[in-house]
Amino acid sequence: MTPTTVASSTAALATIAVDEPAGFRTEHDLLGDRRVPTAAYWGVHTLRAIENFPITGQPLSTNPHLVRGLAAVKLAAARANRELGLLDAERADAIEAACREILDGELLREFVVDVIQGGAGTSSNMNANEVIANRALELLGQEKGDYAALHPNDHVNLSQSTNDVYPTAVRIATVMGIDDLLAALSELEDAFAAKATEFRTVVKMGRTQLQDAVPMTLGQEFGTYAVTIGEDRERLRESAGLVHEINLGATAIGTGLNAPAGYAEAACRHLGGITGLPLVTAFDLIEATQDMGAFVHLSGVLKRVAVKLSKICNDLRLLSSGPRAGLAEINLPPVQSGSSIMPGKINPVIPEVVNQVAFEVIGNDVTITLAAEGGQLQLNAFEPVIVHSLHKSITHLTAACHTLSRRCVSGITANAARLRESVEHSIGLVTALNPYLGYAESTAIAQEALASGRGVAELVLERGLLTAERLEELLRPERLANLSA
């Protein structure tokens, strides 16, 4: 294979072929010999995966949490194997050093297989095995590819299978991503809470079914956004608990074949120490190896978050509609010109982008559902697309929350005078007077106000139904919004 042929496989391989010094080494697998770029830390199994899965153009390196998860699992396995007398100290130390470098963010560009792949994640596992093995060989003073000294399968993958390594790494990566999303949701919750305080005395009309309802404050409206985000944050935290259950030690189908007694316990203990996570080994490893239930549950919670964020953004777009022909109750911060043809137009682009992220997350949930249902017997071969979909949902929601908080919510202002005017001229105001005037009288006033365009308060005074002082007391902002309750 020529450098040109290798480079054409994927962008990742092309980058290596162009950027690195020329030269190849020969590696062997069950299909025969292949030439691998000398400078590459990955090997023949990774090369075949690069060629076989040119699907998304997104290599494993685009999911750094997953790469770190793979390195953490390999490090824990090396420590467990050494503890149980299966791996000598020299090789174990070299593997550990290589894993530590990956955990520190080095060698990331060497994780080049596409995120969506056949084989239930085998290509991802072998990419990690080969990178770790070849870096460990360097640390031992050996040449890359000298697998007689340290082998990707015999030593790095010792006591393991893709079917317990990959799901465990995925769970670690997912928890890391959830932590990022939880922080972003907390920031957004705080931003809405701050606006709730700022707008606590700004009276407006509430609406049901897009029709005038009863008065409230803009602070109450924004406070609901903070509360609903806080609720979702707690649901997300709860769902993350399910992801802490791992099947490391299950090997191929959960029977633990080729893993010695005590390995699962030792590997889980070491992995918990490496990651700082409260990991637990599943009670039934055969069930855990085939079950995708935790991911389905988590995806459902992510969909819940997305739906609520999208609803909030719909509200923000509606409340800020205008500036003259819409509701124009609030002003979103202008962040860019809105039109290539209409001068002066400003669009609600930040809520719009969050809406689109929400639509994507909902679609990802469908993908995850189908992939989880599609697994057969003792293994789900479709975990790569589950992982990719979860990764997109989590990372894009995280970015969307930061963007909405920093580029929109923090800069929202209220059109207080317009809001007050809408209250004073709304027939919904009569609801506050209903206990004092009676339903029939209140209905008559509402009908006349709607037909004549006159205000409710004006008609009440004209009919002598209440004194000006009593009416003023009943229409106080604090009472209208029931702030004393």
WOWORA-V130936 format. One line per field, one symbol per residue. ss: DSSP state (h for helix, s for strand, l for the rest). A space follows every 50 residues. Layout:
ss=???
//
This chain:
ss=llhhhhhlllhhhhhhhhhllllssssssllssssssllllllhhhhhhh hhllllllshhhlhhhhhhhhhhhhhhhhhhhhlllllhhhhhhhhhhhh hhhllllhhhlllslllllllhhhhhhhhhhhhhhhhhhlllllllllll lhhhhhlllllhhhhhhhhhhhhhhhhhhhhhhhhhhhhhhhhhhhhhll llssssssllssssssshhhhhhhhhhhhhhhhhhhhhhhhhllssllll llllllllllllhhhhhhhhhhhhhllllsslllhhhhhhllhhhhhhhh hhhhhhhhhhhhhhhhhhhllllllllllsslllllllllllllllllhh hhhhhhhhhhhhhhhhhhhhhhhllsllslllhhhhhhhhhhhhhhhhhh hhhhhhhlhhhlsslhhhhhhhhhhlhhhhhhhhhhhlhhhhhhhhhhhh hhlllhhhhhhhlllllhhhhhhhllhhhhlllll
//
